[in-house]
Amino acid sequence: MANRHKARQSALEVLYAWDSGGRDDAAVPALLADRLKEEGRGDQDAAYLRELVHGVTTEVAELDDWIGKGVRGRSLASIARIEHNVLRMAVWEMRNRLEIPYRVIINEALQLAREYADEPGRGFINGVLDHLARELRGMEIQARQPSAERRSSE
């Protein structure tokens, strides 16, 4: 079975390089090819890696608009590049991969943050994604709440 976590790791590395390199879309195929050859990631979900990278690079402006809503009082420029790209990937998945539960998306983002960012970055990512999940996946969140809890919040 193809490993999506490894695909997300590779996607984050590609997006970080793409973002650091001035967002040159022409560099994406070579960056992807490099990550697909990465030792220890032979079982990664290559199709998902490509879909995620192309999705984020294509929708980056919209994703940053959503992230801007979630950071509340902080500018996008103040977000560390690795954290910003973790957020972009998670928001893209929340918007475009509705079959993946929002909790799985947040957990994967936090796992990437554990691997690539520092402790404050993880808390920041968790807060932003929790906030955005209410907007992007409100119906899913509501459906997960016990019925008594739903009635008290109405």
N, C-alpha and C positions, 0 to 999 in steps of 0.2 A: 504494500500500500504506500502511496506517495505521501511524504511527510510535509504537511503545510507549515509547521513551525519552522522547519529549515528553509522553506520557501520564503517565509516572512523575514527570517534573518538575512537571507540573500537580498530580498527586496529592499530592506532597510539599508544595507550596504550600498546597493546600486543607487538608491534615492539620495543617500548622503553624498556619494561621489558626484552624482548629477547636480545636486543643489550646490555643492562646494565648487563645482566647475562652471558655475554661471548658468545652470539649467540648459545646457546644450543638448537638445533632443537628438542631434546627430550622434552623440556619444553613447546613447542608451544601448544600441545593439551590441557594441563592444563590451560595455559594462555587464550586460546580461550574459554574454558569452563567457566572460571571465568567471562570473558567479556560477554558471552552470558546470564549469570544469572544476570548481572548488573541491578539493579532497575532503572527504568526510560528509559531503552533501549529495552523494550520488542518488540517494533515495528521496531527495526533495521533489515536491510537486512542481515540475518545470512549467507546466501550463498555468498554474496559479501564480507562480512567480512572474511570468510575463504579463498576465492579466492585471495583477496588482500594480506592477511598475507602470505599465501603459495607462492604467486607470488613473493613478495618482498624477503622472506627468501631464495627462490630458486635462484633468479637472483641477489642477493645482489652485487656480484662482478661486473657484467655488469652495474648495476644501479650506483654503485660508480664510475665506469669509466666515465659514462655520466655526473654525477654530477661534477667530476673532470674537465671536459671540460667547464662546466658552471661557475665554481667559479673563474676562471681567476685570477691567482696570489695568491690564498689562498690555503692552504693545507686542505685536508679533515679532518685532526686531529683537526684543529682549529674551526670546525663547532660544535656548541652545539648539543648534541645528539638528542634533540627533533626536532630541525630544520633539522638535517640530515635525520631523519626518515620521516618528512613531505616531504622533497625533494624526498626521495626514493619512497614513495607512489605515488607522482605526476608523477614522471618519469616513474614508472611502468605503471600507467594508460595511459600516453601519448603513450607509446610503445605498449601496449597490448589491450587497450580498445578504439579502433578507432571510435566507435560509440558515444563516449562521446566527445563533442567539447572541444578543448584545453582550451578555455576560462572558461568553467565550471570547468575543472580540476584545473586551476590556481586559480579561485575564491574559490573553496573548500579548496585548500592548504592554501590560505590566511586566510580563516575563521578558519581553525585549528590553524594557527599561532596566530591569535587574541586570541584564547581560551587558548593556551598552551605556547606561546613564548612571548618575549618582543618586543617592537616597532622596534628596529634595526633588529631583526630577521625577522620580516615581510617584511621589505624593501629588505633585503638580499634574502629571498626566492622569492619574486616577480622578482627581477633582474635575478636570476639564471634561473627561469622557463621561463621568457620572452626570454632569450637567447637560452635556449634549445628548446623551442617551434619552433623557426625558423629552427632548424635542424630536429627535430622529426616530426613536423607538417607543414613543409614549404608549401606544396601544399594546405593544408587547409587554412593557413594564406593568401596565394596568392589568393585563391578563394574568400575570404571574402573582399578583397580590391576592391574598386570601379574601374571600367575599366580604367578611366583616370589616377588614381593614379598608377595602374599597368604599364601603358605605360610609364609614366615618370620615373619609377624605372628600366626599361629595358635598 
